[in-house]
Amino acid sequence: MRTAVSLQTRKKGDTIYMFSSLGYFWKETFYSLFRNKFMAVASVLTVTLSMFILGVFLCAVLNINHMATYLENQVEMTVYLKDGLNTDQVMAVGKKLKALPDLKEIKFTNKDQAMAEFKQRLGDQQGILDAINGNPLPSSYSTSFSTPASLKNAVNIVTKYQEVDSVQYGQDIIEQLYKVAQVIRIGGIILIVFLAGAELFIISNTIRLTVFARRREIQIMKYVGATNGFIRWPFIFEGMIIGFLGSGIAAFILWEGYKVVLMEMTQAGLVFIPMIALWPFIGYITIMLLAAGIIIGILGSTISLRKYMKV
């Protein structure tokens, strides 16, 4: 019975000690931030700038990938036929196209229809066609498929038809978009590494100044039996707060900026550009930035303590 009572008393005491220690850690953290407020502000601003740039790159890369995927799903294949084909040959091509897997739609356009549509697109500039003898435009089939993979497979098959002169589809545009996304992604990674190094340097120097200013107090705490962890936690909390505040400000600016971009594109009539919706996209970006800021803050504090704090 006494053993059970003593265990309960010990657990209760440990819980009280833990909460009282947390209170002490947070108190020392905010005291240190206030005492070194200029370096703390510089650190927060550095993290804000770095995380904002990171967020911009993430938004750019993810939106370009989204656009490429959207266009890939919307792409049509246009099959241009050779001149001089008879009706049976043209219809035979149509039958073979209809037999392709995952075909959604197919539309035939003869030479006269192609010229009429071309003149309509030219509008007031139809006079430039006066110098052309006859109708050089070919007959064609326009097709669409259920999946991008089916489209690519169809292109490989149709290009081998003897009646087909050429096949066109929007893969070039998609490949260019992916190339742009790849360049932005690589450049972003290089810039992120550089900015993360700058953040670590600034945060670690902020913690270093705090450690230096409190070096005698730390020595006294060691003499009276304070553990290394007890001494380190306030500095780690300080790095976490700096990273969290900087990332939070960057996420807020990015959130408002992305909202403005979407509104401006809508007002300018650019709704046909497939941008990712504000929510939950920016919500995920915010979580990523906050997590990255806290991790960098912890790393900066740990590096500084390991290098400069002799405990």
Helices and strands as residue ranges (DSSP letters): H 2-35, H 37-74, E 76-81, H 87-98, E 103-109, H 111-122, G 123-129, E 140-145, H 148-158, E 164-168, H 171-213, H 215-223, H 228-267, H 278-308
